[in-house]
Amino acid sequence: MKIIQKVTVMQVLTEKSKLKLVQFYIDQRQKLQKESDQLHFEQKKMERKSKFNQESVTSYFAKEIDMRHEKVKLIEFQAEQLEMLPLGSEIKEQELEAILDVSVGDSWNENIFAKTIVVKDDIIVEIR
């Protein structure tokens, strides 16, 4: 019988992976800033048209822009935390789903479900 299980992918922090993550955070921050700027533009455009309720337009765009600002704060926090981590630290990169074969007679304990893949510079170095 086949069952689906969660597999955690951990990344060993190296200079290369740290630079890659810093660049990812910079890209995400820029993307969110562009979205925020576009929302400001759209808000102004809609405010000029008289067929929309001004309060609802302002409320909607304020909520959307605030949401982007919160995401920027989170990214900045993550970047700060990344700077504090020493090289060699393991950080959780993602969770995947894998198919596990089980059959009659297999041991049913938590060890068969606790799977972790450790990656260092885009190369799998360990499967736990």
PEJO-V255991 format. One record per pair of residues at least 6 apart in sequence whose C-alpha atoms are under 7 Angstrom apart, sorted by the first residue. I is the first residue (numbers start at 0). J is the second residue. Records with the same first field share a line. If there is no record, write none. Layout:
BEGIN
I: J, J
END
This chain:
BEGIN
0: 100, 101, 102
1: 98, 99, 100, 101
2: 98, 99, 100
3: 96, 97, 98, 99
4: 96, 97, 98, 99, 112
5: 94, 95, 96, 97
6: 94, 95, 96, 97, 114, 115
7: 93, 94, 95, 114, 115, 116
8: 91, 92, 93, 94, 115, 116, 117
9: 89, 90, 91, 92, 116, 117, 118
10: 89, 90, 91, 92, 117, 118, 119
11: 87, 88, 89, 90, 117, 118, 119
12: 86, 87, 88, 89
13: 86, 87
15: 120
16: 120
21: 78
24: 74, 78
28: 71, 74
31: 67, 71
35: 64, 67
38: 60, 64
42: 56, 60
46: 53
114: 127
115: 126, 127
116: 123, 125, 126, 127
117: 123, 124, 125, 126
118: 124
END
